[in-house]
């Protein structure tokens, strides 16, 4: 049996928007309108197709992206519903990677929220054709004009009104469509509207908006512009083709009206999606890693891209994919370009939330899922044997939050590792680091809500209790002046003894500094340290006081102490060590003796060289609403941040600062509280900087206490 829908009759849309903008309700209305479901669920009743996950029902908002589909007038519309909180941005980015049109929902009572701006940045990156839909026009505080104005301010004049509400607020039930120049009148139950002429009182406004729409379409195509000048109008087919082309080029963003919860306007939106929005074969071809083009054609080589994986209890791993070329059939064997493993596609599914329906094949452009691939992960490309196709991977954002994790029950450390591996497999925005430096397992994620989901998964799916604790800070130690020290290691315990004496000088190292003063340089070894910075090691021995063969042993002792600095046990960096004298014993001198002598001499000199503790400094960028800038700045200043700049972006302010990472613990929660979830931030390592004196003193005292306890 051939695929039910060919490439040109499959439309892939992703529902986008700030949390609470109504994406899940719109998906529900679309499924209902198309007859995929017989009754509409609601968020409050916890019975929508999209938010089926137990955790989403607990929290009352989407956390994971969901794949659904509807059949509408001969077309298949694949719908991916996405979460609205920035903590789950990975779900949004992966959905955008495979969608051919985005529907950005705007809450009519809130206007353009920060979540909208955040998501918009990704739509610009993917150049996804976009539709705006002003939703919740039945809300008592709905303000359509203000929302449109904000959309134009944030996203430019390419936002063009296709519909506007005749009334808004609790009485909302009529929409004027200026593309079709028709009034849609809905009953209280929504659904299919009555089509009526535009009232005379609205005629002038509707005609003006119609003219603006036609001019916006014509301005992006020379041929259409000529037709418009000739006729003063464009016919329906010309408008359709012109809008499609402009949307593909990111030159036009049509704006529609909705009450998703009352199912008003969703049918017209679906009609526009199947009539105007591009199918995958009308979008620019995919570029492979080698720079070649892969047209989306069903008669091309079979090729699919994995954009998401989910582990389902008792079933296994479900891999979600988009077919970018050819036809994928049950039983097909494909090569994974990334792992070089042959994978057999045993089953193919289309999905309705958590309900899977088996199909025999899927054509280029379609989206589906399969089970139990052996060694295939997110971002992998699978293709016909004998080919060499690798599609560009999704680039996921860097984490914004780090927490140390440990099992509550002793003995469950072994159980934790595979559970964390599974988490990373499902969610590429989670990173797990087993830090030998900090002696902790660190979870890096997008924020406190993301962390709560991680904890829930471990407790409910991996069946283990975990706790999150504050991660230790990766301090560094260095010195601010030079110092000399000598140490004699002597041990006699019957038989061969141990003897080694080392005289050395240590100095702060900097690029281009002069050679050691007053010393005769015989050799130099520059060590690029794995933890950053350098150790420059000089052999300045004259007259054979220490045999050359013992120099590597002294270096080994110095390096050992640099891995556990004298101040706080942190790594030491940017030091120059010059070994200039010492003594040997003809019998008792050996490698271990000089290693220990070198270690102790370095330790003594370090303490005399005005030691300095360094802390990691991060660059932070915060984007927040203008009116909350003062509160955000005030909070950053309590964290020892140095603000480097501020710039306005629409209704938001971007604050750039440098801040010690030690002060950023639970910042995600604090920022959400200060701004009611209307801000976002990103962190990036910048440099190391000296720790203030009082803090250094406190950290040294704490370290000395732990050392005393350890020795006891």
C-alpha positions in Angstrom: 0.0 0.0 0.0 1.5 3.4 -0.9 1.6 6.3 1.5 -1.8 7.8 2.1 -0.5 11.4 1.6 2.0 12.5 -1.0 4.7 15.1 -0.3 2.7 18.1 -1.6 -0.3 17.2 0.6 1.6 17.1 3.9 1.9 20.3 5.9 4.1 20.4 9.1 3.3 23.1 11.6 4.7 23.9 15.0 2.6 25.7 17.6 4.7 28.3 19.4 4.2 30.9 22.1 4.7 32.0 25.7 3.3 29.7 28.4 -0.4 30.3 28.7 -0.9 31.6 25.1 -3.2 28.7 24.3 -1.2 26.3 22.1 -2.6 23.1 23.5 -6.1 24.4 23.3 -5.6 25.3 19.7 -4.3 21.9 18.9 -7.3 20.4 20.5 -9.7 22.6 18.5 -7.8 21.7 15.2 -8.1 18.0 16.0 -11.8 18.4 16.8 -12.5 20.5 13.6 -10.9 17.8 11.5 -12.9 15.0 13.1 -9.7 13.4 14.6 -11.4 13.6 18.0 -15.2 13.6 18.8 -15.0 16.0 21.8 -12.6 18.8 22.9 -10.7 18.3 26.1 -9.5 21.2 28.3 -6.4 22.0 30.3 -8.5 22.3 33.5 -10.1 18.9 32.9 -6.7 17.3 32.2 -8.0 15.5 29.2 -6.4 17.1 26.1 -4.7 15.0 23.5 -1.5 17.1 23.9 -0.9 17.3 27.6 -1.3 13.6 28.3 1.8 13.2 30.5 1.1 12.8 34.2 3.7 15.5 35.0 2.0 18.0 32.6 -1.4 17.3 34.2 0.1 17.9 37.6 1.7 21.2 36.6 -1.0 22.4 34.2 1.3 23.3 31.4 3.2 21.7 28.5 6.7 20.3 29.2 7.3 18.1 26.2 6.7 18.7 22.5 3.8 16.4 21.1 3.2 15.2 17.6 -0.4 15.0 16.4 -2.0 15.1 13.0 -5.3 16.1 11.4 -6.8 15.4 8.0 -8.2 18.5 6.5 -9.7 18.8 3.0 -7.4 16.3 1.4 -4.3 17.4 3.3 -2.5 15.9 6.3 -1.5 18.6 8.8 1.2 17.4 11.2 0.9 19.5 14.4 3.7 19.8 16.9 2.6 21.4 20.2 5.5 22.9 22.2 6.1 24.1 25.7 6.2 27.9 26.4 8.7 28.1 29.1 12.4 28.8 28.2 13.5 25.9 30.5 12.2 23.5 27.8 13.6 25.3 24.8 15.2 22.1 23.5 11.7 20.8 22.8 10.9 24.0 20.8 14.2 24.0 18.8 13.9 20.3 17.8 10.3 20.9 16.6 11.3 24.0 14.6 14.0 21.9 12.9 11.4 19.7 11.3 8.4 22.1 10.9 7.7 24.0 7.6 5.5 26.7 9.2 5.3 28.1 12.7 2.1 29.4 14.3 3.0 32.0 16.9 0.2 32.5 19.4 -0.1 35.9 21.1 -2.2 36.3 24.3 -4.6 39.1 23.5 -4.6 40.3 27.1 -0.8 40.2 27.6 0.5 41.2 24.2 4.0 40.2 23.2 5.6 38.4 26.1 9.3 37.6 26.7 8.7 34.0 25.8 7.5 35.1 22.3 10.7 37.1 21.8 12.9 34.2 22.9 11.2 31.8 20.6 11.3 34.3 17.7 15.1 34.3 17.8 15.0 30.6 16.9 12.4 31.0 14.1 14.8 33.6 12.6 17.7 31.2 12.9 15.7 28.5 11.0 14.0 31.0 8.7 10.7 29.2 9.4 7.6 30.7 7.6 5.5 32.2 10.3 1.8 33.0 11.1 0.7 35.1 14.0 -2.5 34.2 15.8 -3.9 36.6 18.4 -5.6 34.2 20.8 -8.0 34.6 23.8 -9.8 37.5 22.2 -12.7 36.5 24.5 -10.7 37.5 27.5 -12.2 40.5 29.4 -8.8 42.4 29.1 -8.2 41.5 25.4 -6.7 44.3 23.4 -6.2 43.4 19.8 -4.9 46.8 18.6 -2.3 46.9 21.3 -1.2 43.3 20.6 -0.8 44.0 16.9 1.1 47.2 17.6 3.5 45.3 19.8 3.9 42.6 17.2 4.9 45.2 14.6 7.3 46.8 17.1 9.0 43.5 17.9 8.9 41.7 14.6 8.6 44.5 12.1 6.2 45.7 9.4 6.2 42.3 7.9 3.4 41.4 10.4 0.3 42.0 8.3 -3.3 41.8 9.5 -5.4 39.2 7.7 -8.2 39.2 10.3 -9.4 41.5 13.0 -12.2 41.0 15.7 -15.5 42.9 15.3 -15.8 42.9 19.1 -13.4 41.6 21.8 -13.8 40.6 25.4 -16.5 38.4 26.7 -18.8 39.2 23.7 -16.2 38.1 21.1 -17.9 36.0 18.3 -17.3 37.8 15.0 -14.1 38.0 12.9 -13.6 40.1 9.8 -11.3 38.5 7.2 -9.7 41.1 5.0 -8.2 38.5 2.7 -11.5 37.0 1.7 -13.4 40.2 2.7 -15.9 38.2 4.7 -17.4 38.3 8.2 -17.3 35.1 10.1 -20.0 34.9 12.8 -19.7 32.1 15.4 -22.3 30.7 17.8 -21.4 30.4 21.5 -20.2 26.8 20.9 -17.7 27.9 18.1 -17.1 25.5 15.2 -18.2 26.3 11.7 -19.1 30.0 11.4 -21.8 31.7 9.3 -20.3 33.7 6.4 -21.8 37.2 6.1 -21.1 40.4 4.2 -18.9 42.9 6.1 -21.1 45.5 7.8 -21.1 48.9 6.1 -19.8 50.6 9.2 -16.6 48.4 9.0 -16.3 48.6 5.2 -13.7 51.4 5.1 -11.5 49.9 7.7 -11.7 46.4 6.1 -10.9 47.8 2.7 -7.9 49.7 4.0 -6.5 46.6 5.7 -7.2 44.6 2.5 -5.2 47.1 0.5 -2.3 47.0 3.0 -2.3 43.1 2.7 -2.4 43.2 -1.1 0.4 45.8 -1.3 2.5 43.7 1.2 2.1 40.6 -1.0 2.8 42.5 -4.2 5.9 44.3 -2.9 7.7 41.0 -2.6 7.3 40.0 -6.2 7.9 42.1 -9.3 5.4 40.2 -11.5 2.6 40.6 -8.9 3.5 44.3 -8.4 3.0 44.8 -12.2 -0.4 43.0 -12.0 -1.4 45.1 -9.0 -0.5 48.4 -10.8 -2.4 47.2 -13.9 -5.6 45.9 -12.2 -5.5 47.7 -8.8 -6.1 44.2 -7.2 -4.7 40.6 -7.2 -6.9 37.6 -7.6 -7.2 34.8 -5.1 -4.6 32.5 -6.8 -2.1 35.4 -7.2 -2.6 36.2 -3.5 -2.1 32.6 -2.5 1.1 32.1 -4.5 2.4 35.6 -3.5 1.8 35.0 0.2 3.4 31.5 0.1 6.6 32.9 -1.6 6.8 35.8 0.8 6.4 33.5 3.8 9.1 31.2 2.6 11.4 34.2 2.2 10.5 35.5 5.7 9.1 38.6 4.1 5.5 38.3 5.3 3.9 37.2 8.6 0.1 37.0 8.3 -1.9 37.6 11.5 -5.2 35.8 12.4 -7.7 36.0 15.2 -8.7 33.2 17.6 -10.5 32.0 20.6 -8.9 28.5 20.7 -10.7 27.5 23.9 -14.1 28.3 22.3 -13.1 27.0 18.9 -13.5 30.2 17.1 -11.2 30.8 14.1 -9.3 27.5 14.1 -11.0 26.2 11.0 -10.2 29.2 8.9 -6.6 29.0 10.2 -6.4 25.3 9.0 -7.8 26.4 5.7 -5.0 28.9 5.3 -2.4 26.3 6.3 -3.5 23.8 3.6 -4.1 26.5 1.0 -1.2 28.8 1.4 1.5 27.5 3.8 4.4 25.6 2.1 4.8 21.8 2.1 8.3 20.4 2.6 8.9 20.1 -1.1 8.2 23.9 -1.6 10.8 24.8 1.1 14.5 25.3 0.2 16.3 21.9 0.0 18.2 20.6 3.1 21.9 21.1 3.1 24.1 18.1 4.0 27.2 18.5 6.2 29.2 18.3 2.9 27.3 21.2 1.5 25.3 19.3 -1.0 21.5 19.9 -1.5 18.9 17.2 -0.7 15.6 18.0 -2.5 12.5 16.8 -0.6 11.2 14.3 -3.2 9.5 11.0 -2.8 11.5 9.5 -5.7 14.8 10.5 -4.2 17.1 8.3 -1.9 15.4 7.3 1.4 16.7 9.6 4.1 15.3 10.5 7.5 16.5 12.7 10.4 15.9 11.9 14.1 14.8 15.0 16.0 13.5 13.6 19.3 13.6 10.4 21.3 11.3 9.3 24.2 11.5 6.2 26.4 8.1 4.7 27.2 7.7 2.2 30.0 7.2 -1.4 28.9 7.8 -0.4 25.2 11.2 1.1 24.9 12.7 4.0 23.0 10.4 5.8 20.5 12.4 7.7 17.8 10.6 10.7 16.1 11.8 11.6 12.7 11.1 13.6 9.5 11.5 11.9 6.1 13.6 14.4 4.1 13.8 12.3 0.9 12.4 9.1 -0.6 9.8 6.8 0.9 10.3 5.0 4.2 8.6 1.6 4.4 8.2 -0.9 7.3 11.0 -3.5 7.0 13.4 -1.0 5.3 17.0 -1.3 6.3 18.9 2.0 6.6 22.4 3.0 7.5 23.0 5.4 10.4 25.5 7.9 8.9 26.7 8.9 12.4 27.2 5.5 14.0 27.6 3.4 10.9 25.0 0.9 12.2 22.4 -0.8 10.0 19.0 -0.1 11.4 15.8 -2.0 10.4 12.6 0.1 10.5 10.4 -2.6 11.9 7.3 -0.5 12.6 6.2 3.0 11.5 3.7 5.1 13.4 1.8 8.3 13.1 0.8 9.8 16.4 -2.0 11.5 18.2 -0.3 12.5 21.5 0.4 9.2 23.2 -1.8 7.2 20.8 0.1 5.5 18.0 -1.3 4.2 14.7 0.7 1.8 12.5 1.3 2.7 8.9 3.1 0.9 6.1 5.0 3.8 4.7 5.7 7.5 4.9 6.7 9.8 2.0 9.2 12.6 1.9 8.1 15.6 4.0 6.1 13.5 6.5 6.8 13.1 10.2 6.4 9.9 12.1 8.0 7.6 14.7 9.5 4.1 15.0 10.5 1.8 17.9 13.6 0.0 19.1 16.4 1.4 16.9 19.6 -0.2 18.2 22.1 2.6 18.2 20.4 5.8 16.9 20.1 9.1 18.7 18.8 12.6 18.3 20.6 14.4 15.4 21.3 11.2 13.6 20.7 10.8 9.8 19.5 7.4 8.4 19.7 6.7 4.7 19.7 4.1 1.9 22.8 1.8 1.8 25.5 3.0 -0.6 24.8 6.7 0.1 26.7 9.2 2.2 24.2 11.7 3.5 24.5 13.5 6.8 22.0 16.3 7.6 23.1 19.3 9.7 22.4 18.6 13.4 20.2 20.7 15.7 22.3 23.1 17.8 21.0 23.1 21.3 21.6 26.0 23.7 24.1 25.9 26.5 22.9 25.2 30.0 22.0 28.1 32.4 22.0 26.2 35.7 24.2 23.6 37.4 23.4 21.4 40.4 25.3 18.5 42.0 23.2 15.4 42.3 23.5 12.4 44.6 21.4 9.5 45.5 19.5 9.7 48.9 20.1 6.0 49.6 23.6 4.7 49.9 24.7 2.1 47.4 22.6 3.5 44.6 25.5 5.3 42.9 25.7 2.6 40.3 22.0 2.9 39.6 22.3 6.7 39.1 24.7 6.5 36.1 22.4 4.7 33.6 19.4 6.7 34.7 21.3 10.0 33.9 22.5 8.5 30.6 18.8 7.9 29.7 17.9 11.5 30.6 20.6 12.9 28.3 19.5 10.5 25.5 16.0 12.0 25.7 16.9 15.6 26.4 20.0 17.0 24.7 19.8 20.2 26.7 20.7 18.2 29.8 24.5 17.7 30.3 26.0 15.4 33.0 29.5 16.0 34.2 31.4 13.6 36.5 33.9 16.1 37.9 37.0 14.6 39.4 38.1 18.1 40.4 34.9 18.9 42.4 34.3 15.2 43.4 30.7 15.6 42.4 28.3 14.6 39.6 27.0 17.8 38.1 23.7 18.2 36.2 23.7 21.2 33.8 20.3 22.2 32.7 18.1 25.1 31.6 16.6 26.2 34.9 14.8 25.3 38.1 11.6 24.0 36.3 13.9 21.8 34.1 15.6 20.5 37.2 12.2 19.7 38.8 11.3 17.6 35.7 14.7 15.8 35.9 14.0 15.0 39.6 10.5 13.8 38.8 11.8 11.5 36.0 14.4 9.9 38.2 12.0 9.3 41.0 9.0 8.1 39.0 10.7 6.3 36.1 14.1 5.2 37.4 12.5 4.6 40.9 15.3 6.2 42.9 15.4 9.1 45.3 17.9 11.8 44.6 18.8 15.2 46.1 20.4 18.2 44.6 23.1 20.0 46.4 25.1 23.2 45.7 27.9 22.5 43.4 31.4 23.2 44.6 33.2 26.1 42.8 36.2 25.4 40.6 38.5 27.9 42.2 42.1 28.4 41.0 45.2 29.3 43.0 48.1 31.5 41.9 50.7 33.9 43.4 51.3 37.6 43.2 55.1 37.8 44.0 58.2 35.6 43.8 59.6 33.5 46.7 62.4 31.1 47.2 62.3 27.9 49.3 64.5 24.9 49.9 63.5 21.5 51.3 65.6 18.4 52.2 63.9 15.1 52.2 65.8 12.5 54.2 64.6 9.2 55.4 66.7 6.4 56.9 65.0 3.1 58.0 67.6 0.4 57.5 69.1 -0.5 54.2 68.8 2.1 51.4 67.5 5.4 52.5 66.0 8.4 50.7 67.7 11.7 50.2 67.0 14.7 48.0 67.4 18.4 48.5 65.8 21.0 46.3 66.2 24.8 46.1 63.7 26.6 43.9 62.2 29.9 43.1 58.6 30.5 42.1 57.2 33.5 40.4 53.8 34.6 38.9 54.0 33.6 35.2 52.9 36.0 32.4 53.3 35.9 28.6 56.6 37.5 27.4 58.2 38.0 30.9 62.0 38.2 31.2 64.1 35.2 31.9 64.8 34.4 35.7 67.1 37.1 37.1 70.5 36.0 38.3 70.0 32.4 37.3 71.8 30.4 34.6 69.0 28.8 32.5 70.0 25.3 31.2 66.6 24.1 30.1 62.9 25.1 29.9 59.7 23.1 29.8 56.3 24.8 29.3 53.3 22.8 30.5 49.8 23.7 29.2 47.7 22.7 32.2 44.6 20.7 31.6 42.6 23.0 33.9 43.8 26.2 32.2 46.9 28.4 32.5 50.5 27.3 32.4 53.4 26.0 34.4 56.8 27.1 33.1 59.6 24.9 34.5 63.3 26.0 34.4 66.4 23.9 35.0 68.9 26.4 36.4 71.3 23.9 38.0 75.0 24.7 37.8 77.9 22.3 38.5 75.8 19.2 38.7 74.3 19.8 42.2 71.3 17.7 41.1 71.7 15.2 38.3 69.6 16.0 35.2 67.8 12.7 35.5 66.1 13.9 38.7 64.6 17.1 37.1 61.5 15.3 35.8 60.9 13.9 39.3 61.0 17.4 40.8 58.6 18.5 38.1 56.3 15.6 39.0 56.3 16.7 42.7 55.5 20.3 41.7 52.7 19.2 39.4 51.2 16.9 42.1 51.0 19.9 44.5 49.5 22.1 41.7 46.6 19.6 41.5 45.8 20.3 45.1 46.8 23.8 45.9 47.9 24.9 49.5 45.1 27.4 50.0 41.9 25.5 49.3 43.0 22.3 47.5 42.1 23.9 44.2 44.2 23.7 41.0 47.2 26.0 40.7 47.9 27.9 37.5 50.2 30.5 35.9 53.4 29.8 37.9 57.1 29.8 36.9 59.3 27.4 38.8 63.1 27.7 38.6 65.2 24.9 40.3 68.6 26.4 40.9 70.4 24.3 43.5 70.2 21.2 45.7 72.1 18.2 46.9 72.3 14.5 46.1 73.5 11.4 47.9 75.5 8.9 45.9 73.4 6.0 47.3 70.2 7.3 48.8 69.1 9.7 46.1 66.3 8.5 43.9 63.2 9.7 41.9 60.8 9.5 44.9 63.2 11.5 47.1 63.4 14.4 44.6 59.7 14.2 43.9 58.8 14.7 47.6 61.5 17.4 48.0 60.2 19.3 45.0 56.6 19.0 46.3 57.5 20.3 49.7 59.8 23.1 48.5 57.0 24.3 46.1 54.5 24.2 49.0 56.7 26.3 51.2 57.5 28.8 48.5 53.8 29.1 47.5 52.8 30.2 51.0 55.5 32.9 51.0 54.6 34.2 47.5 51.5 36.2 48.4 49.1 33.5 47.3 45.9 34.5 45.6 42.6 32.6 45.1 40.9 33.1 41.8 37.2 32.6 41.1 35.5 31.8 37.8 33.7 34.9 36.3 30.9 34.4 33.9 29.4 36.8 31.3 25.6 37.0 31.9 23.0 38.5 29.5 19.6 39.1 30.9 16.6 40.2 28.8 13.8 41.6 30.8 10.8 43.9 30.4 11.8 47.6 30.6 9.8 48.2 33.8 11.6 45.5 35.7 15.1 46.5 34.7 15.8 48.3 38.0 14.8 45.2 40.1 16.9 42.9 37.9 19.9 45.3 38.2 19.5 45.6 41.9 19.5 41.8 42.3 22.7 41.4 40.1 24.5 44.0 42.2 23.9 42.0 45.4 25.7 39.1 43.5 28.9 41.2 43.1 28.1 41.7 39.4 29.7 44.4 37.3 27.3 45.7 34.8 29.0 46.4 31.4 26.1 47.6 29.3 22.4 47.9 28.7 20.5 48.2 25.5 16.9 48.5 24.6 15.2 45.9 22.4 11.6 46.7 21.8 9.9 46.6 25.1 12.8 44.7 26.7 16.2 45.7 28.0 19.3 43.5 27.5 21.6 43.8 30.5 25.2 42.5 30.0 27.3 42.0 33.2 30.1 39.9 34.6 29.4 38.0 37.7 31.2 35.4 39.9 29.6 32.0 39.4 29.7 31.5 43.2 27.0 34.1 43.5 24.7 32.6 40.8 23.3 29.7 42.8 19.5 29.5 42.3 19.6 32.6 40.1 17.1 31.0 37.7 14.5 30.9 40.6 15.3 34.4 41.8 14.9 35.9 38.3 11.7 34.1 37.7 10.3 35.5 41.0 11.5 39.0 40.4 10.0 39.1 36.8 7.0 36.8 37.1 8.7 34.5 34.6 9.0 37.3 32.0 12.8 37.4 31.7 15.5 35.1 30.3 19.2 34.9 30.8 22.3 33.1 29.4 25.7 32.4 31.0 29.1 31.9 29.4 32.4 31.4 31.1 34.6 34.5 30.8 37.7 34.4 32.9 39.2 34.0 36.4 39.5 36.9 38.7 40.9 37.4 42.3 38.6 36.6 45.1 38.0 39.5 47.6 40.3 39.3 50.6 37.6 38.5 53.2 36.1 35.8 51.1 39.5 34.2 50.5 40.2 34.2 54.2 36.9 32.5 54.9 37.4 29.9 52.2 40.9 29.1 53.5 39.6 28.7 57.0 36.9 26.3 55.8 39.4 24.3 53.9 41.8 24.1 56.9 39.0 22.8 59.1 38.2 20.0 56.6 41.9 19.1 56.4 42.2 18.9 60.2 39.1 16.7 60.3 40.4 14.5 57.5 43.8 14.0 59.4 41.9 13.3 62.6 
